[in-house]
Amino acid sequence: MGHLFDLGSRKLHASRPNAPKVSAALKLHVRAARRQDIEAIVRVSKSSLDPAEEVGFGATGDSPFADVRRLTAAWEEPNRVRGEEVLVAELDGHVVGCVTVEERGRELELININVPMDLQGRGIGTALVRFVEGRARREGKAAVTLGTSRNAAGVAWKSLPWWRHLGYRITHEEENEWTRRIGPGAREIRMRKDLL
Ligand SMILES: CC(C)(COP(=O)(O)OP(=O)(O)OC[C@H]1O[C@@H](n2cnc3c(N)ncnc32)[C@H](O)[C@@H]1OP(=O)(O)O)[C@@H](O)C(=O)NCCC(=O)NCCS
């Protein structure tokens, strides 16, 4: 048996043993990550997708977010990893999502976003993206940008329609260092949401 809890008007059903418990005033809180969150962040990263479905779409084998020791070693106070700033969504004291961003001049690049599979589709990812957009707006950025991938067979990664739903449009597709690590024929789909 899991626990039922509210996220705005949505009902969540969490089956993980460490999932958030029922609470009277449950609020999703997005905040800067802390070193103490490392284990939870790795758990969130590893439970957000089945590694098999990512084959041909992502080169994440060497990601520090996949391993507690690597993430601990790469962590720079207060919340930086390899130049990316790490933010988490917390619900009733539990980390239920993670997003990383990187300053790119007039733009804020959303590098990665993860919500555990058993908590997806309940608005957590949207809340993280909205938080990133709000922060970019406050900093006077012109846009939030991001990249997703297209595999060698021409199939886009499954989150593409989700990004469109959130108002992101494709600007172009390219091959680059990241796609070369994924494999021949892979491309990065570059997306952008103008804020001004
Ligand atoms: C992508 C991801 C972060 C989304 O997080 P999430 O918490 O599941 O997303 P949400 O619950 O906020 O999404 C719900 C909203 O998206 C819409 N939506 C969901 N799937 C959709 C789809 N395939 N196409 C269009 N809209 C979709 C829902 O209708 C809902 O819209 P509403 O808020 O207007 O009602 C999450 O699925 C994840 O971690 N995936 C694996 C990692 C990944 O792919 N990251 C992105 C790399 S580019």
The ligand as an ORCA input file, in Angstrom:
! r2SCAN-3c Opt
* xyz 0 1
  C       9.862     14.679    -18.597
  C       9.496     14.660    -17.105
  C      10.502     15.497    -16.320
  C       8.104     15.252    -16.944
  O       7.808     15.342    -15.556
  P       6.329     15.002    -15.017
  O       6.275     15.334    -13.583
  O       5.993     13.608    -15.434
  O       5.469     16.024    -15.896
  P       4.080     16.699    -15.468
  O       3.337     15.769    -14.597
  O       4.351     18.056    -14.923
  O       3.359     16.850    -16.875
  C       1.985     17.008    -16.835
  C       1.530     17.931    -17.920
  O       2.154     17.578    -19.167
  C       1.138     17.098    -20.065
  N       1.722     15.963    -20.748
  C       2.182     14.842    -20.182
  N       2.688     14.026    -21.133
  C       2.549     14.676    -22.298
  C       2.870     14.348    -23.636
  N       3.456     13.193    -23.959
  N       2.590     15.253    -24.584
  C       2.014     16.426    -24.267
  N       1.685     16.777    -23.023
  C       1.941     15.903    -22.054
  C      -0.049     16.727    -19.210
  O      -1.255     16.846    -19.918
  C       0.035     17.783    -18.112
  O      -0.436     19.017    -18.616
  P      -1.301     20.045    -17.705
  O      -0.389     20.425    -16.549
  O      -1.571     21.183    -18.638
  O      -2.485     19.283    -17.265
  C       9.456     13.217    -16.534
  O       8.517     12.475    -17.267
  C      10.802     12.519    -16.547
  O      11.564     12.574    -15.591
  N      11.106     11.807    -17.661
  C      12.377     11.072    -17.770
  C      13.546     11.990    -17.934
  C      13.400     12.890    -19.155
  O      12.971     12.481    -20.216
  N      13.770     14.174    -18.988
  C      13.724     15.147    -20.065
  C      14.963     15.070    -20.887
  S      14.863     16.105    -22.344
*
